[in-house]
C-alpha cells in the first residue's frame, strides 16, 4: 500500500493535548493572548489605528481579548496546501473557513484559542487525474474538516519561561469520532494510488505563527515538512510541555506543508502578545 500526500492548512485554534509536567526554574505565569487595536478599546491609548503612536487622549486603544470573549476571523491559503504520506499527495489550491469561525480569549494563565471548520478547494491527487475525491473530479474537489478547536502556546520551552518568542497554534477535532481524533473524512474512487473507499485523517496539526508580536492586519501561519510535536504553556507558575499527536492517514504518519493568513473581518490590527 502506498501512502498519501493530502492537502490543507487548518486554521484557527484547542486541542486535546497530553500534558507532561515539567516545572521550570522561572516563575512563569503568563500565556499568549489575543490583542487588537480598536477604536474605543479600554487599554492604553494611541493616536493611530495600528496602536504604534501613543497619545493619552487617543481614540484608539490596545485591547486584550478577555476570558471567553470572541472575534470572528477569516482565513486564506498562501500557495498550495499539501500533506504527505510515502510520496503520494492530495494538493488543494485554496481554502476558506466556514461562517462562525472565531478566536477565543482567555486569562493570562489560561490558553487562548479558536474554533473553525475549514473547507479546502480545488483539490486533486497529484499525478492521478482519474482519482476522484468526495465524488468530484481532480482539481474541482472540496475537502471539509470536522469542527476544529485550537490552542495557542509557545514554540519553545525557553520562550515560555521568558514569555517571548513565536507561538504555535495546535488544532484538533472538537469532538471525538468513535474515540478517535478525526480531523477530516474523505472518499476516494476511481484510479488512485492507494485503496479506494472512505478514510479518516486522524490526529492533531500544529502551525507556527511566523508574524510574531508585530502589529499586523493578517497573522501569518506556516507548517513545514518537519511536523511540530511539542509546544509549551505556563500554568501553576511553571512551564509545561504539550505533546502533539502526529496526524495519520491509512495508519501511516503524515507530514504537512502549507502557509496561510488569518485576519479579522474588518481591517483591525491584531497580534499575539505575551
Secondary structure, DSSP 8 states (H G I E B T S, - for coil): -----------S-----EEEE---SS------EEEEEEET-SSSEESSTTS-SB-TT-SEEEEE--TT-EEEEEEEESS-EEEEETTEEEEEEEEEE-TT-EEE---TTS--EEEE-EEEEEEEETT-TTEEETTB-TTSEEEEB--EEEEEEESSHHHHHHT-S-EEEEEEESS-BTTB-EEEEEEEEES-SS--EEEEEESBEEEEETTTT--BSEEEEEE-SS---EEEEEETTEEEEEE--B-EETTEE-EEEEEEEEEESS--EEEEE-
